[in-house]
Amino acid sequence: MLRIVSANLNGIRSAAGKGFFPWLAAQRADVACVQELKAQMPDLSDQMRGPDGMTGWFHCAEKKGYSGVGLYARRKPLRVVEGIGHAGFDAEGRYVRADFEHLSVVSVYVPSGSSSPERQEAKFRFMDEFLPHLASLAAEGREMVLCGDWNIAHTEKDLRNWKSNQKNSGFLPEERAWLGRVFDELGWVDVHRRLCPEATGEAYTWWSNRGQAWAKNVGWRIDYQIATPGIAARAKRASVYKDSRFSDHAPLIIDYDWHL
């Protein structure tokens, strides 16, 4: 069985202080993808670089305290790729890919557009760049799992207050249609949704720090494991871990009938 964990840490040092790495060790994950490191390589402790027998690979943002992604694995990859080949977005540290013999795993962090109209336009530009990249990945013929914070709730099932969020970043019609193209045109599979087609509140992975969103489970499902059809069909269990809080996101755990 292959266990893959994905978690937006909202600061790797902050999450470490809240017990993320002992929790990760207890999960016995084979691969763990993390996003929003908010750190550069010199900031990472030995535990952050290689927790519990795993080795980490990172794509940090050039800007300090911003973005950044990482990928941990028990087995050493044959190849690691940082970035999608777009200088502007690669400077933000949004993509790291590890190729194993029969599987590739990617940690990806799609920009948020909620802070300003300028960042929403940047998000749309990233989506324009990323869609053909996703098409080229699908065309490789390899099995792949793309884990991360996609910053888009795809359907009305994927957030509590969908009616009042239709004009807000993360649930805009253009964003939802884009993610629909990823699934319907390019053939990628939303693994959690495939396993749990009717799931709503139990599948949320992010809660605003405003009000009592966490306490009332006023959440969004914006963290996904998106896979090629072959390995998606081998997924057996999915869960969102909510017993402890490491950030404003919760880790998504999926087990696959697969071995690296």
C-alpha positions in Angstrom: 0.0 0.0 0.0 1.2 3.5 -0.9 0.3 6.3 1.4 0.5 9.9 0.1 -0.1 12.9 2.4 -0.6 16.5 1.2 -0.6 19.4 3.5 -0.5 23.2 3.2 1.6 24.2 6.3 1.1 28.0 6.2 4.7 28.2 7.3 6.9 25.1 7.9 8.4 26.5 11.0 5.0 27.3 12.5 3.7 23.8 11.6 6.8 22.2 13.1 6.1 24.0 16.3 2.6 22.6 16.4 3.7 19.0 16.1 3.4 18.4 12.3 6.5 16.3 12.0 5.8 13.8 14.9 2.3 13.5 13.4 3.8 12.8 10.0 6.1 10.2 11.4 3.1 8.4 12.9 1.4 8.3 9.6 4.1 6.1 8.0 3.6 8.0 4.7 5.6 6.9 1.7 5.4 10.4 0.1 4.4 13.7 1.7 3.8 16.9 -0.2 3.8 20.2 1.6 3.0 23.7 0.4 3.4 27.3 1.6 6.8 26.7 3.4 7.3 30.5 3.9 11.0 29.6 4.3 14.3 29.4 2.4 16.7 26.4 2.6 18.9 28.0 5.4 15.8 28.3 7.6 15.1 24.5 7.5 16.2 22.3 10.5 17.4 18.8 10.0 14.0 17.6 11.0 12.3 19.7 8.3 14.8 18.6 5.7 14.5 14.9 6.4 11.9 13.8 8.9 11.7 10.2 10.2 13.7 8.4 7.6 12.4 10.5 4.7 14.4 12.8 2.4 13.1 16.1 1.4 13.3 18.1 -1.9 12.2 21.7 -2.0 11.4 24.5 -4.3 11.6 27.7 -2.3 10.4 31.1 -3.3 13.0 33.8 -3.9 11.0 36.2 -1.7 11.6 35.5 1.9 8.7 34.3 4.0 6.6 33.4 1.0 5.1 30.4 -0.8 7.5 27.4 -1.4 6.8 23.7 -1.8 8.4 20.5 -0.7 8.2 16.8 -1.2 9.4 14.0 1.2 9.9 10.4 0.2 11.1 7.2 1.8 12.6 6.0 -1.5 15.0 8.2 -3.4 13.5 9.4 -6.7 15.2 8.8 -10.0 14.8 12.4 -10.9 13.6 15.6 -9.2 12.3 18.7 -11.2 11.8 22.1 -9.7 9.4 24.5 -11.5 7.3 24.4 -14.6 9.7 26.4 -16.8 8.0 29.8 -16.3 10.5 32.2 -14.8 8.0 34.4 -13.0 6.1 31.7 -11.3 9.1 29.5 -10.7 10.6 32.4 -8.7 7.6 31.9 -6.4 8.4 28.3 -5.6 5.2 26.5 -6.6 6.2 23.1 -8.1 8.4 20.2 -7.3 8.2 16.8 -9.1 9.7 13.5 -8.1 10.0 10.6 -10.6 10.1 7.1 -9.3 10.3 4.0 -11.4 6.6 3.6 -12.1 5.1 6.8 -10.7 5.7 10.5 -10.5 4.4 12.7 -7.6 4.2 16.4 -7.7 3.7 19.0 -4.9 2.0 22.1 -6.4 0.8 25.4 -4.9 -1.6 27.3 -7.1 -1.6 31.0 -6.3 -4.3 32.6 -4.2 -6.1 35.5 -5.7 -7.9 36.6 -2.6 -5.5 39.3 -1.4 -5.9 41.8 -4.4 -7.1 42.1 -8.0 -3.5 42.0 -9.1 -3.0 38.6 -7.4 -6.2 37.3 -9.0 -4.8 38.3 -12.4 -1.6 36.5 -11.5 -3.6 33.4 -10.6 -5.4 33.5 -14.0 -2.0 33.8 -15.7 -0.7 30.8 -13.8 -3.8 28.8 -14.7 -3.2 29.7 -18.4 0.4 28.5 -18.1 -0.4 25.4 -16.1 -3.1 23.9 -18.2 -0.8 23.1 -21.1 1.7 21.8 -18.6 -0.9 19.5 -17.2 -1.7 18.4 -20.7 1.9 17.6 -21.4 2.2 15.6 -18.1 -0.9 13.6 -19.1 0.7 12.9 -22.5 3.8 11.4 -20.9 2.0 8.1 -20.4 3.3 7.8 -16.8 1.1 7.4 -13.7 1.2 10.6 -11.7 -0.3 12.1 -8.6 -0.4 15.9 -8.2 -0.9 16.9 -4.6 -1.4 20.4 -3.3 -3.3 23.5 -2.5 -5.1 24.3 -5.8 -7.0 27.3 -4.2 -10.2 26.4 -6.1 -13.3 24.8 -4.8 -14.7 22.9 -7.8 -18.4 22.4 -7.0 -21.0 23.5 -4.6 -20.3 20.4 -2.5 -16.8 21.7 -1.9 -17.6 24.7 0.4 -20.2 25.5 3.0 -21.3 29.0 1.8 -21.2 28.5 -1.9 -24.0 30.9 -2.7 -22.3 33.9 -1.1 -18.9 33.0 -2.5 -19.7 32.9 -6.2 -17.9 36.3 -6.8 -15.0 35.5 -4.6 -11.6 34.1 -5.5 -11.5 30.4 -5.2 -15.0 29.9 -6.4 -15.2 32.1 -9.4 -17.0 30.6 -12.5 -13.7 30.9 -14.5 -11.7 29.0 -11.9 -14.3 26.3 -11.5 -14.5 25.9 -15.3 -10.7 25.7 -15.5 -10.6 22.9 -13.0 -13.5 21.2 -14.9 -11.3 21.2 -18.0 -8.5 19.6 -16.0 -10.8 16.7 -15.2 -13.1 16.5 -18.3 -10.8 17.5 -21.1 -7.4 16.4 -19.9 -8.6 13.3 -18.1 -7.1 13.9 -14.6 -9.1 12.4 -11.7 -10.0 14.1 -8.4 -9.2 11.1 -6.3 -10.9 12.1 -3.0 -14.1 13.0 -4.9 -13.9 9.6 -6.8 -13.7 7.8 -3.5 -16.3 9.9 -1.7 -18.7 11.3 -4.4 -21.2 12.7 -1.9 -18.8 14.0 0.7 -19.3 17.6 1.9 -18.2 19.0 5.3 -16.0 16.0 6.2 -13.9 16.7 3.1 -13.2 20.4 3.7 -9.4 21.1 4.0 -9.3 24.9 4.7 -11.0 27.2 7.1 -10.8 31.0 7.3 -9.3 32.4 10.5 -12.1 34.9 10.6 -15.2 34.4 12.8 -15.7 30.8 14.0 -15.1 29.1 10.6 -13.2 26.2 12.2 -15.6 25.7 15.1 -18.6 25.8 12.8 -16.9 23.8 10.0 -17.5 26.7 7.5 -14.8 25.3 5.3 -13.6 24.8 1.7 -12.2 21.8 -0.1 -9.3 23.3 -2.0 -6.5 20.7 -1.3 -6.5 17.8 -3.8 -4.7 14.8 -4.9 -5.3 14.8 -8.7 -4.1 11.7 -10.5 -3.9 9.9 -13.8 -6.7 7.4 -14.3 -4.6 4.2 -13.7 -3.4 5.0 -10.2 -6.6 6.9 -9.4 -8.4 3.6 -9.9 -6.1 2.0 -7.3 -7.0 4.5 -4.5 -8.6 2.8 -1.6 -9.1 5.2 1.3 -9.1 9.0 1.7 -9.3 11.0 4.9 -8.8 14.6 6.1 -7.0 14.8 9.5 -8.6 17.2 11.9 -7.8 16.0 15.4 -4.9 18.4 15.6 -4.4 21.7 13.8 -1.0 22.4 12.2 -2.2 25.4 10.0 -5.4 26.8 8.6 -5.4 23.8 6.3 -5.8 20.1 7.2 -3.8 17.2 5.7 -5.3 15.0 3.0 -4.3 11.4 3.3 -4.9 8.9 0.5 -3.9 5.2 0.4 -3.3 3.5 -3.0 -3.0 -0.1 -3.9 0.4 0.6 -5.3 4.1 0.3 -4.4 6.9 2.6 -5.4 
